[in-house]
Amino acid sequence: MDRQDPVVGPPQAVIAAALRRERARAGLSLTEVAHRAGVAKSTLSQLESGTGNPSLETLWALCVALEMPFSRLLDPPRANVQVIRADEGSPVPSADADYRVTLLAAGQSHTRCDVYRIAAEPGHTRRSDPHSPGVVEHVVLAAGRAMAGPADEPVEMRPGDYIRYLGDLPHIFEALEPGTWATMVIESA
Protein backbone atom coordinates (compact mmCIF):
# COMPACT_ATOMS: atom_id res chain seq x y z
CA MET A 1 0.00 0.00 0.00
CA ASP A 2 1.39 3.37 -1.03
CA ARG A 3 1.14 6.08 1.60
CA GLN A 4 2.44 9.61 1.61
CA ASP A 5 2.50 11.52 4.88
CA PRO A 6 0.74 14.88 4.76
CA VAL A 7 2.71 18.08 4.87
CA VAL A 8 3.26 19.10 8.49
CA GLY A 9 3.18 22.74 9.62
CA PRO A 10 2.22 25.77 7.54
CA PRO A 11 2.18 24.90 3.84
CA GLN A 12 4.03 28.08 2.71
CA ALA A 13 6.30 26.32 0.20
CA VAL A 14 3.40 24.51 -1.47
CA ILE A 15 1.33 27.71 -1.54
CA ALA A 16 4.25 29.75 -2.94
CA ALA A 17 4.85 27.30 -5.78
CA ALA A 18 1.13 27.08 -6.58
CA LEU A 19 0.70 30.87 -6.65
CA ARG A 20 3.66 31.32 -8.99
CA ARG A 21 2.45 28.48 -11.24
CA GLU A 22 -1.16 29.71 -11.40
CA ARG A 23 -0.23 33.36 -11.95
CA ALA A 24 2.04 32.30 -14.84
CA ARG A 25 -0.74 30.07 -16.23
CA ALA A 26 -3.14 33.03 -16.16
CA GLY A 27 -0.53 35.31 -17.74
CA LEU A 28 -1.03 37.97 -15.06
CA SER A 29 1.45 40.27 -13.39
CA LEU A 30 1.98 40.37 -9.65
CA THR A 31 0.35 43.82 -9.64
CA GLU A 32 -2.74 42.62 -11.54
CA VAL A 33 -3.36 39.60 -9.30
CA ALA A 34 -2.87 41.69 -6.15
CA HIS A 35 -5.31 44.30 -7.47
CA ARG A 36 -7.95 41.71 -8.43
CA ALA A 37 -7.65 40.02 -5.03
CA GLY A 38 -7.65 43.26 -3.04
CA VAL A 39 -4.32 42.45 -1.35
CA ALA A 40 -1.10 44.43 -1.22
CA LYS A 41 1.44 43.62 -3.92
CA SER A 42 4.05 43.17 -1.18
CA THR A 43 1.81 40.56 0.51
CA LEU A 44 1.50 38.59 -2.73
CA SER A 45 5.24 38.87 -3.31
CA GLN A 46 5.93 37.48 0.17
CA LEU A 47 3.48 34.62 -0.39
CA GLU A 48 5.07 33.74 -3.73
CA SER A 49 8.51 33.71 -2.12
CA GLY A 50 7.28 31.43 0.69
CA THR A 51 7.88 33.97 3.45
CA GLY A 52 4.31 35.15 4.04
CA ASN A 53 1.87 33.83 6.62
CA PRO A 54 -1.46 33.96 4.78
CA SER A 55 -4.93 33.97 6.29
CA LEU A 56 -7.73 31.90 4.85
CA GLU A 57 -9.40 35.08 3.58
CA THR A 58 -6.30 36.20 1.67
CA LEU A 59 -5.89 32.78 0.04
CA TRP A 60 -9.56 32.62 -1.01
CA ALA A 61 -9.32 36.11 -2.52
CA LEU A 62 -6.24 35.07 -4.51
CA CYS A 63 -8.00 31.92 -5.74
CA VAL A 64 -10.99 33.94 -6.94
CA ALA A 65 -8.64 36.42 -8.66
CA LEU A 66 -6.82 33.54 -10.37
CA GLU A 67 -10.07 31.66 -11.13
CA MET A 68 -8.81 28.49 -9.47
CA PRO A 69 -10.14 26.15 -6.77
CA PHE A 70 -8.72 26.71 -3.29
CA SER A 71 -7.42 23.15 -3.12
CA ARG A 72 -4.94 23.80 -5.93
CA LEU A 73 -2.96 25.97 -3.47
CA LEU A 74 -2.50 23.21 -0.91
CA ASP A 75 -2.49 19.93 -2.78
CA PRO A 76 0.95 18.53 -3.64
CA PRO A 77 1.10 15.31 -5.72
CA ARG A 78 -0.12 12.33 -3.72
CA ALA A 79 0.25 8.57 -3.66
CA ASN A 80 -2.60 6.21 -4.62
CA VAL A 81 -3.65 5.65 -1.00
CA GLN A 82 -3.51 8.47 1.50
CA VAL A 83 -4.34 8.56 5.19
CA ILE A 84 -4.63 11.79 7.14
CA ARG A 85 -5.15 11.23 10.85
CA ALA A 86 -7.44 13.55 12.82
CA ASP A 87 -4.49 15.47 14.32
CA GLU A 88 -2.54 15.71 11.04
CA GLY A 89 -2.71 17.96 8.02
CA SER A 90 -1.95 21.62 7.50
CA PRO A 91 -4.74 23.79 8.91
CA VAL A 92 -5.11 27.29 7.48
CA PRO A 93 -6.56 29.75 10.02
CA SER A 94 -9.12 32.45 9.44
CA ALA A 95 -8.15 36.01 10.31
CA ASP A 96 -11.66 36.83 11.54
CA ALA A 97 -12.77 33.79 13.60
CA ASP A 98 -11.44 30.82 15.54
CA TYR A 99 -11.88 28.73 12.40
CA ARG A 100 -9.37 26.51 10.59
CA VAL A 101 -9.75 24.56 7.38
CA THR A 102 -7.57 21.58 6.45
CA LEU A 103 -7.54 20.22 2.91
CA LEU A 104 -8.05 16.46 3.05
CA ALA A 105 -8.42 15.70 -0.66
CA ALA A 106 -8.49 17.66 -3.87
CA GLY A 107 -10.56 16.41 -6.75
CA GLN A 108 -8.86 15.48 -9.98
CA SER A 109 -8.98 18.15 -12.67
CA HIS A 110 -12.07 16.53 -14.22
CA THR A 111 -14.04 16.17 -10.94
CA ARG A 112 -13.58 19.59 -9.28
CA CYS A 113 -14.66 18.32 -5.86
CA ASP A 114 -12.50 19.05 -2.79
CA VAL A 115 -12.83 17.71 0.78
CA TYR A 116 -11.91 19.73 3.89
CA ARG A 117 -12.03 19.37 7.66
CA ILE A 118 -13.34 22.45 9.51
CA ALA A 119 -12.47 23.06 13.17
CA ALA A 120 -14.11 26.04 14.86
CA GLU A 121 -14.71 27.49 18.30
CA PRO A 122 -17.50 29.81 19.48
CA GLY A 123 -17.00 33.55 19.60
CA HIS A 124 -16.87 34.81 16.02
CA THR A 125 -18.73 34.00 12.85
CA ARG A 126 -16.65 32.94 9.83
CA ARG A 127 -18.13 34.96 6.98
CA SER A 128 -17.21 33.88 3.46
CA ASP A 129 -17.45 36.09 0.43
CA PRO A 130 -18.91 34.46 -2.69
CA HIS A 131 -16.63 31.97 -4.42
CA SER A 132 -16.45 31.46 -8.18
CA PRO A 133 -19.76 31.02 -10.05
CA GLY A 134 -21.27 27.54 -9.78
CA VAL A 135 -19.61 26.56 -6.48
CA VAL A 136 -21.76 24.43 -4.15
CA GLU A 137 -20.75 23.61 -0.57
CA HIS A 138 -21.81 20.50 1.36
CA VAL A 139 -21.25 20.36 5.14
CA VAL A 140 -21.76 17.42 7.53
CA LEU A 141 -21.40 18.41 11.18
CA ALA A 142 -19.42 15.81 13.16
CA ALA A 143 -19.30 17.35 16.65
CA GLY A 144 -20.64 20.39 18.48
CA ARG A 145 -23.32 22.72 17.17
CA ALA A 146 -23.07 25.34 14.43
CA MET A 147 -24.94 27.84 12.32
CA ALA A 148 -24.07 27.30 8.66
CA GLY A 149 -25.28 28.16 5.20
CA PRO A 150 -26.34 31.28 3.34
CA ALA A 151 -25.51 34.47 5.27
CA ASP A 152 -29.12 35.65 5.07
CA GLU A 153 -30.66 32.34 6.24
CA PRO A 154 -28.20 30.08 8.11
CA VAL A 155 -29.39 26.82 9.64
CA GLU A 156 -28.57 25.47 13.10
CA MET A 157 -26.79 22.13 12.79
CA ARG A 158 -26.24 19.27 15.26
CA PRO A 159 -23.92 16.26 14.91
CA GLY A 160 -24.81 14.20 11.85
CA ASP A 161 -26.75 17.03 10.15
CA TYR A 162 -26.03 17.84 6.50
CA ILE A 163 -26.52 21.11 4.62
CA ARG A 164 -26.00 22.02 0.96
CA TYR A 165 -25.91 25.65 -0.24
CA LEU A 166 -24.59 27.84 -3.02
CA GLY A 167 -21.01 28.89 -2.31
CA ASP A 168 -21.15 31.63 -4.92
CA LEU A 169 -23.29 33.68 -2.52
CA PRO A 170 -22.19 35.07 0.88
CA HIS A 171 -22.25 32.30 3.51
CA ILE A 172 -21.26 31.65 7.12
CA PHE A 173 -20.07 29.04 9.59
CA GLU A 174 -20.39 29.82 13.30
CA ALA A 175 -19.50 27.34 16.04
CA LEU A 176 -22.03 27.38 18.88
CA GLU A 177 -20.17 24.91 21.14
CA PRO A 178 -16.49 24.28 21.91
CA GLY A 179 -14.91 21.51 19.87
CA THR A 180 -17.15 21.97 16.84
CA TRP A 181 -15.89 20.30 13.69
CA ALA A 182 -17.30 19.29 10.34
CA THR A 183 -16.45 17.85 6.97
CA MET A 184 -16.98 20.14 3.99
CA VAL A 185 -17.06 19.22 0.32
CA ILE A 186 -16.72 22.02 -2.21
CA GLU A 187 -18.05 21.21 -5.65
CA SER A 188 -17.02 23.49 -8.53
CA ALA A 189 -18.81 23.86 -11.83
C-alpha positions as CSV (number, residue, x, y, z in Angstrom):
1,M,0.0,0.0,0.0
2,D,1.4,3.4,-1.0
3,R,1.1,6.1,1.6
4,Q,2.4,9.6,1.6
5,D,2.5,11.5,4.9
6,P,0.7,14.9,4.8
7,V,2.7,18.1,4.9
8,V,3.3,19.1,8.5
9,G,3.2,22.7,9.6
10,P,2.2,25.8,7.5
11,P,2.2,24.9,3.8
12,Q,4.0,28.1,2.7
13,A,6.3,26.3,0.2
14,V,3.4,24.5,-1.5
15,I,1.3,27.7,-1.5
16,A,4.3,29.7,-2.9
17,A,4.9,27.3,-5.8
18,A,1.1,27.1,-6.6
19,L,0.7,30.9,-6.7
20,R,3.7,31.3,-9.0
21,R,2.4,28.5,-11.2
22,E,-1.2,29.7,-11.4
23,R,-0.2,33.4,-11.9
24,A,2.0,32.3,-14.8
25,R,-0.7,30.1,-16.2
26,A,-3.1,33.0,-16.2
27,G,-0.5,35.3,-17.7
28,L,-1.0,38.0,-15.1
29,S,1.5,40.3,-13.4
30,L,2.0,40.4,-9.6
31,T,0.4,43.8,-9.6
32,E,-2.7,42.6,-11.5
33,V,-3.4,39.6,-9.3
34,A,-2.9,41.7,-6.1
35,H,-5.3,44.3,-7.5
36,R,-8.0,41.7,-8.4
37,A,-7.7,40.0,-5.0
38,G,-7.6,43.3,-3.0
39,V,-4.3,42.5,-1.3
40,A,-1.1,44.4,-1.2
41,K,1.4,43.6,-3.9
42,S,4.0,43.2,-1.2
43,T,1.8,40.6,0.5
44,L,1.5,38.6,-2.7
45,S,5.2,38.9,-3.3
46,Q,5.9,37.5,0.2
47,L,3.5,34.6,-0.4
48,E,5.1,33.7,-3.7
49,S,8.5,33.7,-2.1
50,G,7.3,31.4,0.7
51,T,7.9,34.0,3.4
52,G,4.3,35.2,4.0
53,N,1.9,33.8,6.6
54,P,-1.5,34.0,4.8
55,S,-4.9,34.0,6.3
56,L,-7.7,31.9,4.8
57,E,-9.4,35.1,3.6
58,T,-6.3,36.2,1.7
59,L,-5.9,32.8,0.0
60,W,-9.6,32.6,-1.0
61,A,-9.3,36.1,-2.5
62,L,-6.2,35.1,-4.5
63,C,-8.0,31.9,-5.7
64,V,-11.0,33.9,-6.9
65,A,-8.6,36.4,-8.7
66,L,-6.8,33.5,-10.4
67,E,-10.1,31.7,-11.1
68,M,-8.8,28.5,-9.5
69,P,-10.1,26.2,-6.8
70,F,-8.7,26.7,-3.3
71,S,-7.4,23.1,-3.1
72,R,-4.9,23.8,-5.9
73,L,-3.0,26.0,-3.5
74,L,-2.5,23.2,-0.9
75,D,-2.5,19.9,-2.8
76,P,1.0,18.5,-3.6
77,P,1.1,15.3,-5.7
78,R,-0.1,12.3,-3.7
79,A,0.2,8.6,-3.7
80,N,-2.6,6.2,-4.6
81,V,-3.6,5.7,-1.0
82,Q,-3.5,8.5,1.5
83,V,-4.3,8.6,5.2
84,I,-4.6,11.8,7.1
85,R,-5.2,11.2,10.9
86,A,-7.4,13.5,12.8
87,D,-4.5,15.5,14.3
88,E,-2.5,15.7,11.0
89,G,-2.7,18.0,8.0
90,S,-2.0,21.6,7.5
91,P,-4.7,23.8,8.9
92,V,-5.1,27.3,7.5
93,P,-6.6,29.8,10.0
94,S,-9.1,32.4,9.4
95,A,-8.1,36.0,10.3
96,D,-11.7,36.8,11.5
97,A,-12.8,33.8,13.6
98,D,-11.4,30.8,15.5
99,Y,-11.9,28.7,12.4
100,R,-9.4,26.5,10.6
101,V,-9.7,24.6,7.4
102,T,-7.6,21.6,6.4
103,L,-7.5,20.2,2.9
104,L,-8.1,16.5,3.1
105,A,-8.4,15.7,-0.7
106,A,-8.5,17.7,-3.9
107,G,-10.6,16.4,-6.8
108,Q,-8.9,15.5,-10.0
109,S,-9.0,18.1,-12.7
110,H,-12.1,16.5,-14.2
111,T,-14.0,16.2,-10.9
112,R,-13.6,19.6,-9.3
113,C,-14.7,18.3,-5.9
114,D,-12.5,19.1,-2.8
115,V,-12.8,17.7,0.8
116,Y,-11.9,19.7,3.9
117,R,-12.0,19.4,7.7
118,I,-13.3,22.4,9.5
119,A,-12.5,23.1,13.2
120,A,-14.1,26.0,14.9
121,E,-14.7,27.5,18.3
122,P,-17.5,29.8,19.5
123,G,-17.0,33.5,19.6
124,H,-16.9,34.8,16.0
125,T,-18.7,34.0,12.8
126,R,-16.6,32.9,9.8
127,R,-18.1,35.0,7.0
128,S,-17.2,33.9,3.5
129,D,-17.4,36.1,0.4
130,P,-18.9,34.5,-2.7
131,H,-16.6,32.0,-4.4
132,S,-16.4,31.5,-8.2
133,P,-19.8,31.0,-10.0
134,G,-21.3,27.5,-9.8
135,V,-19.6,26.6,-6.5
136,V,-21.8,24.4,-4.2
137,E,-20.7,23.6,-0.6
138,H,-21.8,20.5,1.4
139,V,-21.2,20.4,5.1
140,V,-21.8,17.4,7.5
141,L,-21.4,18.4,11.2
142,A,-19.4,15.8,13.2
143,A,-19.3,17.4,16.7
144,G,-20.6,20.4,18.5
145,R,-23.3,22.7,17.2
146,A,-23.1,25.3,14.4
147,M,-24.9,27.8,12.3
148,A,-24.1,27.3,8.7
149,G,-25.3,28.2,5.2
150,P,-26.3,31.3,3.3
151,A,-25.5,34.5,5.3
152,D,-29.1,35.7,5.1
153,E,-30.7,32.3,6.2
154,P,-28.2,30.1,8.1
155,V,-29.4,26.8,9.6
156,E,-28.6,25.5,13.1
157,M,-26.8,22.1,12.8
158,R,-26.2,19.3,15.3
159,P,-23.9,16.3,14.9
160,G,-24.8,14.2,11.8
161,D,-26.7,17.0,10.2
162,Y,-26.0,17.8,6.5
163,I,-26.5,21.1,4.6
164,R,-26.0,22.0,1.0
165,Y,-25.9,25.7,-0.2
166,L,-24.6,27.8,-3.0
167,G,-21.0,28.9,-2.3
168,D,-21.2,31.6,-4.9
169,L,-23.3,33.7,-2.5
170,P,-22.2,35.1,0.9
171,H,-22.3,32.3,3.5
172,I,-21.3,31.6,7.1
173,F,-20.1,29.0,9.6
174,E,-20.4,29.8,13.3
175,A,-19.5,27.3,16.0
176,L,-22.0,27.4,18.9
177,E,-20.2,24.9,21.1
178,P,-16.5,24.3,21.9
179,G,-14.9,21.5,19.9
180,T,-17.1,22.0,16.8
181,W,-15.9,20.3,13.7
182,A,-17.3,19.3,10.3
183,T,-16.4,17.8,7.0
184,M,-17.0,20.1,4.0
185,V,-17.1,19.2,0.3
186,I,-16.7,22.0,-2.2
187,E,-18.1,21.2,-5.7
188,S,-17.0,23.5,-8.5
189,A,-18.8,23.9,-11.8
